[in-house]
Structures are given as C-alpha cells and as structure tokens.
Amino acid sequence: MIKINDFVILLEQTKEVDKNSVGFVEEVTKINAKVYFIGKNKEIEIEFSKIKFLDLTKTGDRFQNKICNICHKCLDIKEFAPNQKRMIDASIIRRPSCNECRKIIDGVQLKTSERKRMNEIKPKKFFICPICKKASIPFVTANFVVDHNHETGNTREWICDSCNTGLGRFKDDIDLLNVAIAYLKKHTKN
C-alpha cells in the first residue's frame, strides 16, 4: 500500500506528467494520492492504479533502472551514457542525466571552425583563467578548455576546467548565477 512520504513512478502518460516520472507522495485518500512530481515541479492528484511504489535503493548504476537528475524519470540504465569506471571494481559509472536530457544540456556543439581558431591561440606555457584568475601550467598544474555558447556553438575563451564545470552546473544562466550571488550575500557574515 502506498503511503505518505513514499516515492512512486508514474505508469502511464498524463496531460501534465510523462510516463516513468518519479514523484513523492504528499497525501493519501482511499482511491487517490497527491503526488509531487519532481521533474515537472508539479503536484497532481492521481489514482493509485496509475502509480507504483519505487524503492530508491534499487535504482542507479548497479541496477536495471536509474533516475535522471534533470527530468526525474526512472529509465532503463541503457538510457544513460557510460561516463567512467569505478576504481574499486572497474564497474561502469553512467552519466547522471539521461541521453535525452544530455542533448539539451550539451546544446549546440562547438563549431569546427571555432575549434580550429581556438587551437591556434591555445596557451602553451602559462595560463591565467579569466574567471577565477588561477595561474597554471597548462595540463601540468591544471587543465583548461575552450568554453563555448551552447545555443550558438560559438567560442568564448579558454578557461580552466573547474570554471567551465561551474558555468555548466549553472546552465550558463545569468539569472541563476545572480540567484547564487544573492544566496552567498545573504549568508555572508559581516
């Protein structure tokens, strides 16, 4: 029996939420549950017959199904590209985002002409990241990458891989970065 605080998976498509979406049960009646579907950021009332209990401890890289960290659908593990191998047993660690969400995240790939142009001006002996100002010896004390606009495929600059990852985590979104700045200011001790 499904109860409050359980995680569930949607068994069929609805007007508001996709099949296989993962939700959190907030309220239970005799025939329905009020479920907050994480990927859609939406709460809906749904019949028990359209959802089933999801044991989160049986999802992930070592199981048949994994939950995407973007759309929050529980999908077959094959829907997640291999990313690296575990040091302990060489088992595969897959990307946290499903293949469909990766297309959105990755956006437009770097244009070949832009890659060629940037390789011609690649720092060789010494590099200072234009964002964090960290000085490094390229590929000895730090890695650096060509940063590009994921909507156009045009390059921006060479930056350190840490800053590139940071921008990616904030989806290259200025508004989201401003929210992060406001958060830091709110919690900065005077």
C-alpha positions as CSV (number, residue, x, y, z in Angstrom):
1,M,0.0,0.0,0.0
2,I,1.3,3.4,-1.0
3,K,1.7,5.8,1.9
4,I,2.8,9.4,2.6
5,N,6.5,10.0,2.0
6,D,6.8,7.1,-0.4
7,F,8.4,7.6,-3.8
8,V,6.4,6.4,-6.8
9,I,6.7,6.1,-10.5
10,L,4.0,7.1,-13.0
11,L,2.9,4.1,-15.0
12,E,1.2,6.0,-17.9
13,Q,1.4,9.4,-19.6
14,T,-1.0,12.1,-18.3
15,K,-1.7,15.5,-19.7
16,E,0.6,17.1,-17.1
17,V,3.3,14.5,-16.4
18,D,5.3,12.0,-18.5
19,K,5.3,8.2,-18.1
20,N,8.1,7.0,-15.8
21,S,8.2,10.3,-13.9
22,V,9.3,10.0,-10.2
23,G,7.1,11.6,-7.6
24,F,6.9,12.0,-3.8
25,V,3.6,11.1,-2.1
26,E,2.3,14.0,0.0
27,E,-1.2,12.9,0.8
28,V,-3.3,9.8,0.5
29,T,-7.1,9.2,0.3
30,K,-8.9,6.0,-0.2
31,I,-8.6,6.0,-4.0
32,N,-6.0,8.7,-4.8
33,A,-2.7,10.1,-3.8
34,K,-1.5,13.7,-4.1
35,V,1.9,13.3,-5.7
36,Y,4.6,15.9,-6.2
37,F,6.4,15.1,-9.5
38,I,9.9,16.3,-9.1
39,G,10.9,16.8,-12.8
40,K,7.8,18.8,-13.6
41,N,7.8,20.7,-10.3
42,K,4.1,19.9,-10.1
43,E,1.7,18.4,-7.7
44,I,-1.2,16.3,-9.0
45,E,-3.9,14.1,-7.6
46,I,-3.7,10.7,-9.2
47,E,-5.4,7.3,-8.9
48,F,-3.4,4.5,-7.2
49,S,-3.7,2.4,-10.3
50,K,-1.6,4.9,-12.3
51,I,1.4,4.8,-9.9
52,K,3.6,2.2,-8.2
53,F,5.9,2.3,-5.3
54,L,9.6,3.0,-6.2
55,D,12.3,1.6,-4.0
56,L,15.1,4.2,-4.5
57,T,17.7,1.8,-3.0
58,K,17.2,-0.4,-6.1
59,T,18.0,2.3,-8.7
60,G,21.3,3.6,-10.0
61,D,24.4,2.4,-11.9
62,R,24.3,-1.1,-10.3
63,F,20.7,-1.7,-11.2
64,Q,18.4,-2.1,-14.2
65,N,16.9,1.4,-13.7
66,K,18.3,4.8,-12.9
67,I,16.6,8.2,-12.2
68,C,17.7,11.1,-14.4
69,N,18.9,14.1,-12.3
70,I,17.2,16.5,-14.8
71,C,13.8,15.1,-15.9
72,H,13.5,12.8,-12.8
73,K,12.2,9.9,-14.9
74,C,13.1,6.3,-13.9
75,L,14.5,4.8,-17.0
76,D,16.4,1.7,-18.2
77,I,20.1,2.0,-17.4
78,K,20.9,1.9,-21.2
79,E,19.3,5.4,-21.4
80,F,22.4,6.8,-19.5
81,A,25.7,7.0,-21.4
82,P,28.8,5.5,-19.7
83,N,31.0,8.2,-18.1
84,Q,33.8,6.4,-16.3
85,K,34.8,3.3,-14.4
86,R,35.0,2.7,-10.6
87,M,38.5,2.3,-9.3
88,I,37.5,-0.5,-6.9
89,D,35.9,-3.0,-9.3
90,A,36.1,-1.3,-12.8
91,S,32.3,-1.3,-13.0
92,I,30.7,1.4,-15.2
93,I,29.5,4.7,-13.8
94,R,27.0,6.3,-16.1
95,R,26.1,9.9,-16.5
96,P,23.6,11.3,-14.0
97,S,21.4,12.7,-16.9
98,C,19.6,10.5,-19.4
99,N,20.5,10.7,-23.1
100,E,17.5,12.9,-24.0
101,C,18.4,15.4,-21.3
102,R,22.1,15.4,-22.3
103,K,21.0,16.7,-25.7
104,I,19.5,19.7,-24.0
105,I,22.5,20.2,-21.6
106,D,25.1,19.8,-24.4
107,G,23.2,22.1,-26.8
108,V,24.9,23.1,-30.0
109,Q,28.4,21.6,-30.2
110,L,31.5,23.8,-30.7
111,K,31.8,24.7,-34.4
112,T,34.7,23.1,-36.2
113,S,35.9,26.5,-37.5
114,E,35.8,27.9,-34.0
115,R,37.7,24.9,-32.5
116,K,40.4,25.4,-35.2
117,R,40.7,29.1,-34.4
118,M,40.9,28.5,-30.7
119,N,43.6,25.8,-31.1
120,E,45.7,28.4,-32.9
121,I,45.6,30.7,-29.8
122,K,45.9,27.9,-27.3
123,P,48.0,28.9,-24.3
124,K,51.2,26.8,-24.3
125,K,53.5,27.7,-21.4
126,F,51.4,29.7,-18.9
127,F,47.7,30.3,-18.4
128,I,45.5,32.5,-16.2
129,C,41.8,31.7,-16.1
130,P,39.8,34.8,-17.0
131,I,37.2,33.9,-14.4
132,C,38.9,32.6,-11.3
133,K,42.3,34.2,-12.1
134,K,44.1,30.9,-11.1
135,A,47.5,30.8,-12.8
136,S,48.7,27.4,-14.0
137,I,51.0,25.5,-16.3
138,P,48.6,24.0,-18.9
139,F,47.9,20.3,-18.3
140,V,50.5,20.1,-15.6
141,T,49.0,22.0,-12.7
142,A,45.6,22.5,-14.2
143,N,43.5,21.6,-17.3
144,F,41.9,24.3,-19.4
145,V,39.2,24.0,-22.0
146,V,37.5,26.0,-24.8
147,D,34.3,27.5,-23.3
148,H,31.5,27.9,-25.8
149,N,28.0,29.1,-26.1
150,H,25.7,26.1,-26.1
151,E,23.0,27.9,-28.0
152,T,25.2,29.1,-30.9
153,G,28.2,26.9,-30.9
154,N,30.5,29.9,-30.9
155,T,33.5,30.0,-28.6
156,R,34.0,32.4,-25.7
157,E,37.5,31.9,-24.3
158,W,39.9,29.4,-22.9
159,I,39.0,28.9,-19.2
160,C,40.1,26.4,-16.5
161,D,38.1,23.2,-16.4
162,S,36.8,24.0,-12.9
163,C,35.2,27.2,-14.1
164,N,33.8,25.5,-17.2
165,T,32.2,22.9,-15.0
166,G,30.8,25.6,-12.7
167,L,29.3,27.5,-15.6
168,G,27.8,24.3,-16.8
169,R,26.3,23.5,-13.4
170,F,24.6,26.9,-13.5
171,K,23.4,26.2,-17.1
172,D,25.2,29.2,-18.4
173,D,22.3,31.1,-17.0
174,I,23.0,34.7,-15.8
175,D,19.7,34.8,-13.8
176,L,20.6,31.6,-12.0
177,L,24.1,32.9,-11.2
178,N,22.5,36.1,-9.8
179,V,20.4,33.9,-7.5
180,A,23.6,32.1,-6.4
181,I,25.2,35.5,-5.7
182,A,22.2,36.7,-3.7
183,Y,22.3,33.5,-1.7
184,L,26.0,34.0,-0.9
185,K,25.4,37.6,0.1
186,K,22.5,36.5,2.3
187,H,24.7,34.1,4.1
188,T,27.9,36.2,4.3
189,K,28.9,37.1,7.8
190,N,29.5,40.9,8.3
